[in-house]
Amino acid sequence: MITLRGSKAAVREPHEQAVSSSVPVPNSALWRNWGRVESSTPSFIAAPASAGDVQAIVRDARDRSLTVKPIGASHSFTAIGATSGIRLTLDGLSGLVAYDRARGRVTIGAGTHLYELGDILLPLGLALENMGDIDRQTISGAISTGTHGTGASFGGIATQVVGVTLVDGQGNLVRVNEQENPDLLPAVALGLGALGVLVDVTLQCVPAFVLSAVERPLPVAEVLESFVERSLEHDHFEFYWFPHTQTALTKTNTRLPNDSPRAPLSKVSHWVDDELMANGLYRAVCGIGKALPSTTPPVSRFIQRLTGNRSFSDYSHRVFVTDRSVRFREMEYALPLDQVVPAVREIMTLIERKGWRVSFPIEVRSAAADGVWMSTANERLSGYIAVHRYWRENHVEYFEAVERILRSYGGRPHWGKMHQLSANDVAELYPHLPRFLAARDRLDPARVFANPYLDRVLGR
């Protein structure tokens, strides 16, 4: 492992001793998440620049009976990062810390955003094994909430974690990897922010690769009939279905060697498809649908005829990700893969029966089974169903009804997205929850990292 020391902006000194530059300061500013469904007003804010800073802040919070919560991109749709105590921003803990090219591993600061990772990894000949289609999150937020992509042979980002450094509730610096505290790795790789403040994360990467993307509109009935087979046959398959249409927009990505010829989207195509159509026009359509719900079905049919038909190839991190600037709210559940299609059909029937006018699509993906204790795909091959609503529309009745369907199929909620589950519900879904709670008692006995959301889903 090569540890970097230098003056480049993306490089920081790892694990410096405590300094006094990040003392929490009084705050009265309201924090709100991206989906505009959660908010809180911390009493103090702090911006640590080192592990020592984090240790000093946590110890101070413990002594004053305050809670501490890091906030990254605020892209979670839940209150998982809300606090009335000390809010941490981890921008000062970002960038490449160390790398081991031979083993394909990198250690990066916990505040590093996913959109920064591609430019860090590609020069090293490396890439993340899989990514979702949004890259605004920090790496600590992404793994702590179970961010995933699609592909039945590939796990979520947390499955790529082989080590972390965190500050526990006593202010101790704790390293977790194959040599140090290895029993904690299945817990801290997806810790819900309940186990400590992540300082850095070590990822097992794969050799850099090119993705060939094929996006096609297909009859939704045909896609549903073949969803499981397509998910198992292709590297990365997913589809979107716009309610009130008979067409699914499919995305099929195939992994190619890194020296394969690339045919990226031109700047004009990217602007037209992803900025004008997917964001600009779509934002206007959602606004019209909010004012005149009856226009949603014909407009959705019009939109799906104009989008989702193209082919291109590029470095993986440029293909996995799509710009999403239209603000929305989202709920997503993981189901056993073979239960996805009947669940989607029930949701389609529900929307029709209720007469709802839903302008945002249903998104359907897959992931491999994994061994991360609080992962939505823990020990089972999974499919994901996500429902969305434009942020200015009332989502409650739609989400509650869909949630009842998804729970009836044994669904587990995505930790970064909206759901109503309690600690008793979670206990029924996660067989390793007792081990996770034991790790929590060990790392945060005084509940310095608690908040009302964690009280609800984990208990005190």
CORHULIN-V239212 format. One line per field, one symbol per residue. phi: phi as a letter, one per 30 degrees, with the letter a starting at -180 (. if undefined). psi: psi as a letter, one per 20 degrees, with the letter a starting at -180 (. if undefined). A space follows every 10 residues. Layout:
phi = ???
psi = ???
//
This chain:
phi = .cccbacddd cbddhddebc dbdecebbdd cbdddhcbaa bddbbbbdca ddededdddd dedchccbbd bcdicddccd cdaccccccc edcbjdcabb ddcicbcbdd dddedddedd deddibadda bdcbbddddd ddddciebcb kdcbdddddc dcabcbcddc iddccbadcc hdddedcddb chicclcdcb bccdcbeebc cccbcbdbed dddddceddd dddcdbbabc bdeibcbccc bbccdbedcd ecbddddddd dddccdddbd dddddddddd dbedddeddd dddddcbiba babaeeddce cbdbcddbbb bbbcbeedcd ddddddddde ddddidccdc dccbbbaddb cdecddceha dbccbccbbe ddcdcddddd ddddddddci dcdddcbdac dcddddddcb dceedddddd ddcbdchdcd aeddedccid
psi = pppppajqhi prpplrrprj ilppqqqjpp pqrhikiqrr oqhqqqnqjr hhgggggggg gghjkqqppq pdikiqirkh jqqjdppppk himrrpgrqn hhikqqpqqh jpqhiihgig hghjkrqqhq qajpkhqrhg hghijkprcq oijprrhhii piqqprpaii jqoppoahhp lhiigigihn jjjiiropgr ppporrqqrq popopqpqph gggghjgggh hhhqgoqrqp ooqjrjpqoq popppqqhjq pqmrqrhggg ggghggghgg ghggghgghg hnhiigghgg hgghhirknr qrqrqgiihh qppnipprqq ppqpqphiig ghgghhhggg gghikqnoiq rppparqqqr jpgjqhkokp pqqpppqqqp hiqoiggggg ghhhghhijk qpqpijrprj qrhgghhhho hjghhghhhg hghmhjlhjq rhghhghir.
//
